[in-house]
Amino acid sequence: MINQNILALLNDKINQEYFRSNLFLDISGWANDLTLKGVQGYFLSLSQKALDNVNSGVEYLSECGYQAELREIPEGLREFDNIEDLFVYIYEMEKGYKADLNNILDVCLSHKDFATYANLQSQVTTQHADEFFLTSMLRKIGIVGTKGQGLYLIDKELSEKYPLPADTAADVA
């Protein structure tokens, strides 16, 4: 049986992931409008990871005999002046997400809920890698800038790491 505080935190986390998935999907559309295919692919990838976390959370609660409480998703997209503003916004959001995740883990340990703690461990590892990647991208953006060739280089790097499915299919053909 899951402690009620942990259950509430898990439901909050599921809804946070649901919001993040939609936000990242919105951002991928923003990037598509700017023909930034690498940025688009990166945020589509993040959207899918967040949605996978939603599904995992819902499944975990179901296995424990609970039903997830999905809430309405607030609007998420805001306008960004440039790619650096976007990545700073996402980096700050990720730091908040990490703090929330760490809080859930702390509460799990205090209630000796080792099953829930273990269930969330893969997200801790992924979160660390995501923050490292964002820090790296922000450093690169600081070096090459957000206009012209700098923007092209950042988008090109993201395209290589996060190709769009259609791009991948076109490369194979």
Secondary structure, DSSP 8 states (H G I E B T S, - for coil): ---HHHHHHHHHHHHHHHHHHHHHHHHHHHHHHTT-HHHHHHHHHHHHHHHHHHHHHHHHHHHTT---------------SSHHHHHHHHHHHHHHHHHHHHHHHHHHHHTT-HHHHHHHHHHHHHHHHHHHHHHHHHHHHHHH-SSHHHHHHHHHHHHHHS--HHHHHHHH-
